[in-house]
């Protein structure tokens, strides 16, 4: 049992956390955002950088409200918690407006830029946005790059954590005058959602967790889950006659290609996929693996993977260049916040044995660990309390969604969280990957759930129509690169957890 001299100051601190937002500076005005013709609302909420020092340094939290088409019933809004960590929710407004079109018919959609992203005191490694993604390889990432990135930051990095983000979100709820809200979290947003459930259970009417990252399961161990996802792709390719005939030796070609690039990176001159100018394209083992891992997030982009592997094996790297072009100009992730959170909330919880076991796979070995192992020992440290990692048991209606093909948050993650929540239902979509609401009719199921609040009594029949994986088997058609770019801009909503 905790001593009273510890409990009393903690209670005082929690009271200040819960009530401070009511007196904060708040603005809300009609506005327009890029890509949306209709008028929306843009807001700013001034909050303390450090909630234990309410009179200290202040930062602005940026948010956008997509108003309900029919607000006459004044239904409880839905707040979107973005992925990453490091995505800015307001920057995803165009895609989310489409995905949650049914929800928006009667409910406002609230998009808050998590502190450290977007227009909420962004923490970004600017040099990373200016790199020549065709010529540079992940293996060139160095300690000096990290130091240069850190030198550009202002503020107290220890305050840009998951718990303070939730205090900000709940402050926005209070400022907008909502007694309760519904929340949807995708990818890392599920971690944020679970923290919300622990800190402010009475603020939440319902919760949707899509592609779960449990608080107890550290972000960063993607070797086994990526291999599981990739092996399902290989198996599904063999089940589809056209794919099996086009790529009968795909697994062996992948292994041979990796071995070749591990021995020596390939270098070719290509026409820049966006500009058309001659460009040097260097393909290393890590660049290949990182690019392919990104494609595993979405069923649409997974369809390209066999063709890209086969063509690269034959020495044609143009399809791969088309995929790399998707990240030309950045991937919508604020890298400073990503590393600030994962290096402090997750990396310390991963043991040497955990890394070793995760590296025992047939996709990329320990490739996905490289960035964390390089960055985290150099990153400024803060450490959450042990309470942060406590299992969440809040009795709030909760819908949990998982995609069986997911490379980073497999269904076992969803089951892990489902075991501790007393009022939940876990749906696994067989032929979906990461953040299933973004690409399936699960968004309509969410709308039904927000109305009924009965997670175990939902109509899931539309999920039976989600098609099996299908794969591109030739280069004909000429739409490979544009189509891949289109798909990825939609997939950026999903959150990377990388």
N, C-alpha and C positions, 0 to 999 in steps of 0.2 A: 504493500500500500504506500502511496506517495505521501510524504510528510506535508503538514499543513503549510509550512513556510515556503514550500514550492507551489502548492495548489493555489494559494491566495493570489500571488502575482500573476499566475497563469490565467486565472479567472478575470482579473482586471484587464489583462492584455486581450483576451477573447472578446470582452465587452467592447473594447475600443475598436477591434476589428469589425465587429458586427454593426456598430452604430455610426461609425465615422462618415460613411458614404452619404448619409442624409444631409450633411451640411457642406458637401463638396461643390465646387464650381462645375456647372453643367450647362451645355448648350445643345439645342436641337433645332434644325432648320430644314426646310425643303431644299432639295438639291437634285442633281443628276450625276450618275456615275457612268463611266465609259462602257458602252455596249448595251445600255438600257435606255430606251427612249422615254419610258414613263418616269414620272417624278417619284423620288424616294425621299428618305429623311437621313440626314447626316448629323452625327453627334460627337461631342467631346465631353469627357468626364475627367476632371482633374483629381488625381489620387496621390497619396504619399508614395514616394519610391520605396520607403521603408515604413511599413504599417506600425511598427513599434515607435516610430518618431513622426507622429501625425503633423507636427509643425515644421518638419524638415523639408528636404528637397521634394518638389512635386513634379509629376509627369502627367501628360495627357493620354488618355485612353480613347482611341478612335473607334467609332462603330457606325454601321449603316443599318437602317431598318427598311426592309422591303415590305410595304404595307399590304395588308390583306385586301383582296379585290372586293370582298363584302365584309365589312367589319361590324355590321349591325348587331351581331350576337356577342361582340366583345369577347371572343374566345381567347383562351390563354395562348400566348405566342410560343413559337419554337425558337430557341437559341441554338445556333450552330457552333460547335467547338471544333476548330480546325486541327489538322494533322501535323505531321512533321516528326518531332516538334520543330516549329519554325515557319509554318504557313500563316499568312495573314488572311483572316476570314473575309474581310471586305474586298480583297482583290479577287475573290472567287464568286463575286455576286452574280455575274452573268450566268455561269454554269449552275449555280445553286438555285437561281430563280427558275430555271427549267426543270431541274431534278425534283424540286419540291413544289411543282406547279399545283398539285392537288391540295397540298397543305396550305398554300398561299391563297387559295380561294376564300378561306375563312379565318386564317391566322396570319399575324405578322411574323416575318422571319427576321431575327436579330443576328447580325454578323459583327462580332467584336474582334478587332485586331489584338491578339494576345500581346501583352507587354514584351517588347523586344522584336516585334514584327510590324510591317506596314507603316502606319502613321502613329504607332504607339511606341515612341522612343526606339526605333529600329536598331538592332544589333546585327550588322551584316559585314561580311568580309568582302569589301568592295573589289579588291584585286581579283577575287575569284570570278567576278562577272566579266572581267576584261580579258581573260585568258583565251588563247587560241585553242579551242577545244579539239581541233583536228590534229594539231601538232604536239600538244602536251599530253603526257600520260600520267595516270595516278601514281606511278612509281616515283615520279619527280617531286611529289609533295614532300616538303621538308619542314624541319623545326623552325627555320627562319620565316617560312610562310605563316606559321601560327603566330609567331612573335609580331610580325608585321600586321596581322589581322587584329591582334589584341591591342596594339598601339593606337588603333583608330577608334576604340570604344570610349564612351564617357559614361559616368554613373557607377553605381555600386553593383557589380555583376552578381553578387550574392543575393540580390533582391529580385532577380529575374528568374524566378522559379515557379514551379507548378502551383504551389499553394497561393502565392501572391497573385498569380493570374486569375485564380478562382475568386479571390477577394475582389479583384477588379470586375470580373463578370457579374458577381452578385451586386456590386455597387451600381453597375449599369441597370440591372433589374430594378433596384430600389429607385434610381433616378427616373426611370421610365414609368414608375408608379404601378408596377405589377406585384401583386401579393405573391404569386407563384409564376413559374415558367416551366415549359417542357424543354428538355435539352436533347440534342442529337450530337453524339461524338463519333467521329470516324478515325480509325487508326490511333495515333497519339491522342486524338480528341477523346477517345474512350478512357484513357488514363486521366485526362483532365476531368472527364465526367465522373469518374469514380471518386476523385478528390472532392469534387463538388458535392457528391452524395454524402461524403463523410463530414465535410465542414458545414454544409448548409442544407441538411435533409428537408427542413420545413419550407425551403424556398422552391422545392421541386415537386411538380405535379406528376411528371412521368419522365422516364429516361429511355433513350435508344442508344445502345452501344453496338457499333458496326465495325467488325474486325478488331477484336479486343486486344489491348495491350495491358494486361493486369498490372497493378502496382507492384505485386510481388514477383513478377517475371521481368527481369531486366531487359531493356531495349539494347540491342547490339549483338545478340547471338542469332545470326541469320543463316548460318551455314547449313544446319540440318533442315530448317524449314524451306530454304531456297532449293535444296537438293530434292526434298519431297515434292515440291511444286514442279520442278524440272522433270523429275522422273514420271510424274503424272502426265506431263506434256508428251514425253517420249512414248508412253503407253497409249495415250489417246491418238497420237499420230499413227501408230501401228494398227489401231482399231479402224481408222478411216482408210479405205482402200486406196484412194488417190494419193494420200500422204505416204502410205506404206510403200506404194509403187514408186513414188518420186524419190523417196529417201530411205531405201531399205537398210542402209548402213549408217543411219544418222548418229547413233550413240558412238560408234567407232570413229566416225568423222569428227565428232566433237572432241573426243579424247585426243585424236591425232592433231587437230588444230591447236588445242591448248598446249600440247607438248612442243609443237613447232614454235609457237609464240613465246613460250617460256624459255626456249633456247635462244631466240633472237626475235625482237619485235619486227613486224613487217612495215615497210615504208613504200607508199605509192603516191603518185601524183594523180589528183582527181579534179574534176570540175566542182567547185564549191557548190554544195546543194542549194544554197540560197542566192549566191551572187553570180555563179557561173564562171568565176575566174579560176585559174589554175591554183591549186592549193596542195600543200604537202599533208598527207594523211598518215599518221603513225599509229599502228595497231599493236598494242602490247597485250599480254595475257590479262592484266587487270582491267584494261579498257574494254576488252571483249566481255569479260565476266560481268563488269559493272553495267554495261549496256544491255546485255541479255537479262540480267536480274531485273532491271527496270521494266523490261517488256513482260515479265511474268506477272506483274501487278494487275493487268487487264486482259480479259479474254480476247478483246479486239487486237491488242498488240502481240499477244502470245501467238496469234495466227501467223505472224511473220517469222517467228524464231527458227523453224526448221529450214526455211528458204535461206535465211541470213547465214546460218551455220554452214549449210551445204555450199553456198556460193563462196563463202570465205575459205572453206576447205579447198575449193577449186582455184582459189587465188583471186576471185572477184570480190573486192571489198566495198564496192559501191552501195549495195543494199545496207551494209553495216554503217557506212557513212551517212546514209539517209536516216538511220535511227539516231546516230550521234547528233545529227543536225537538230533533233528535237530539243536538245538542251542548249542550243546556241542562243545566248542571251540570258541564261540562268534557268533554274527549274522551279522558281517560285518559293524557294526555301531560304530563310534568313539563317545562314550557317552559324553565325555567332550565337544565336539563341539555341539552335540545335545542339551545339557542343556544350554550351553552358549548362543546359539541363541534363543531357545524357552523361556528361563527364562527372556530374556531381550526384545525380539521383540514381544512375544506373551502373556506370562503370565500376564504382567501388564495391558493388554487390556481386560482381562476376569474378570467380576464382580462377586460378590457373587451370584447375581441372575442368571447370566449365568451358573455358576456351578450347582446351584440348579435345574434349568430347564433341563440341560443336564443329570442330575442324575435321572430324572424321566423317567425311561425306564425299560423294562422287561428282559434285558440281564445281565448287570453287575452293574446297579445302578451307583454309583460314583467311581467304581473300577479304571477306566482309569485316574482319577484325582490324585490318590495317589502319584505317583512319582513326578509330578509337584509340588504338595502342600508341599511335603517333601523337595525337592531340592531347589526350586526357592527362598524361603525366605533366604537361606543360601548362595546363589550364588553371586559372585561379580557383581555389577550392572554397566551397561552402558545403555543409553537410546537413541534409534534412534530419529532423528528429526521428527517433524510432517509431513514433506514432504515425509518421507519414506512410510507413510500409504496412500498417495494420490492415488486415482483411476488412473490406467494406461489407456490412451486413444490413444496410438501410432497407426498411420495408417500404419501398417505393415501386409502383408498377414499372417493370423494366423489360424491354424487348431487346434480345441479344441476337445479332446477325453474324454469320460466318460464311465465308466462301471456301469450299473444299480445296480449290486450286491456289489459295493464297500463299505467297512465298515468304511472308514475314509475320503474319498473325494467323496461324493455322487454327482450325476448329477446336483443337485442344485448349487454346487460350480462352475461347468463349466458354467452354465447359468448365474450366478452372474457376472463372468468375461466377458462372451460373450456380456452382455448388454452394456459394456463400450468400446468395441473394434470395430471400424467402418468397418474393413475388415476381418471378421472371419466367420467360419462355425463350429457349434458345433454338433458333432456326438455322440449319446448315443447308446452304444452296450448293448442290453437287457440282454444277457447271459454272460457278462464279468464282472470281478471284478476290481481290482486295476491295474493301468498301462496296459491298454489293448493292447498296441503295442507289449508287451512282450509275449503274448499268443494267438494272433489272427492275421488275415490277415491285420490288421490296419497298420502294418509295410510296406506292399506293397502300401497301400493308401498314406502313408507318402511319399514314393518314387515318386509316381505320383504327389503329391502336390509340392514337391521340384522342379519338372520339370516345371509344369504349372503355379504355383503361383496363382491358381484360386481355393480357398477353397470351393466355392459353386458349382463347376462343376466337382467333382471327382466321379469316378466309385466306388460306395460303395456296389455293388451287392454281393461281396464275403462275406460280413457280414451276409447275409441271411443264410449262411451255418454254422454259429457258433451254435453248438448244445446246446440243453437245458441241465440244470444241471442233472447229474446222480450220483447215490450214491452207495457206497460199502455196501452190505447188509449181509456179513458174513465174518468169519475169514479164510475161505479156500483160498488156493492159496499161502500162505506163503510169499508174497512179500510186506506186508504192510509197514514194517519199512524201507527197502531199497528204495522202491518206494517213500515214503514220503520224505526221505532225498534227493533223486535225484530231486524231484520237488522243494523243498525248496531252494536248491543251485541255481536253475534257478530263483526262486521267489525273491531272494535277490537283483536282479537287480532292483526290482520294487520300493524300497524305503519304509520306514516304517511309516514315520510321527508319530512316537511314541517316 
